Amino acid sequence: MVKKGILDILKGKFLVSGDAPKNWLFIIFVSFLAAVMIGSSHSADKKVHQIAALNEEVKELNSEFVDVRSDVQKLKLESKITEVLQEKELYPSETPPKKIKVKAKKIE
């Protein structure tokens, strides 16, 4: 009995028997679900790769930001500014600046 059932499945008799349309519909439905599952899996894999690439880009941009920030800090130093200005023949003042105080007049 079990041997006959297995042989019938292997021969494909369930596809040509009296209730075959019901079996065919089930096979088509399962095939559709498998295709949707495969497509969903590929979509998820694509998103995982995209996230990994974006994380790598964020790391690179963060590293570049740190490098540029340190360069800017070096350029803002007074010694660097005077060095650049000396090339343009501008020198720091020999006399320190004086503070000017303005007294407001009272209007009567």
LINVEN-V426416 format. One record per pair of residues at least 24 apart in sequence whose ideal C-beta (glycine too) atoms are under 10 Angstrom apart, sorted by sequence separation. I is the first residue (numbers start at 1). J is the second residue. D is the distance in Angstrom with one decimal. If there is no record, write none. Layout:
i->I j->J d->D
i->I j->J d->D
//
This chain:
none
//
